[in-house]
Amino acid sequence: MGGRPVEPSAAEERITGPAGWQRALLGFLVGAAIGAAIGLVLPRDDGPRRPPRSA
């Protein structure tokens, strides 16, 4: 029983990223935030699309 103590391997000390579904969710949220920011900053070229009111 007097062997060497078990040391953690390099794989156990490695910092891992999020799992697949977490990465997909994070990508979707980042894309939605960037799209919302672009939509708020850029002006509309064609103006409002409401039809004229008839009395």
N, C-alpha and C positions, 0 to 999 in steps of 0.2 A: 504493500500500500504506500510505500514511500517514494513515489515518482515525482516528476516535476509538477508544479501547480498548473492548472489549466489557465491559459491566457486568452483574452478575447482576440478573435481573428480580425483581420483588416476589414472584412465584410461587415462585422458587427459594429465597428466604429464608424463606418461610412454613413454620411447623412444622405438619406434617400428623399426623392421628390414625392409629390402626391401620386396617388394611384390613378388609374386610367379615367374613371368616372369623375374624380375630383379635378383632374387636369382638364377634362372636357367642360365641366361646369365653370371652372375658373376662366377658361378661354372664352366661353359664351358671355360671361359677365364682363370681362374686359372689353370684348368686342361691342357689347351693348353700351357700355359707358363711353367708349370712343365714338360710336355712332351717334349717341345723344349729344355729345359735345360738338361734333361736326354739324349736326342738324341745328343746334342753337347758334352756332357762330356764322355759318354761311347763309347769305341772303337767298331768297327765292327769286328766280329769274322771271317767272311767268306771272307773278302777282297773285292776288286772290282769285279763287275759282267760283265764287258765288254768282249765281245767275242774277240778272237785274230784277228787282222787285216790280211787279206790275200791280197797279192799283185797281 
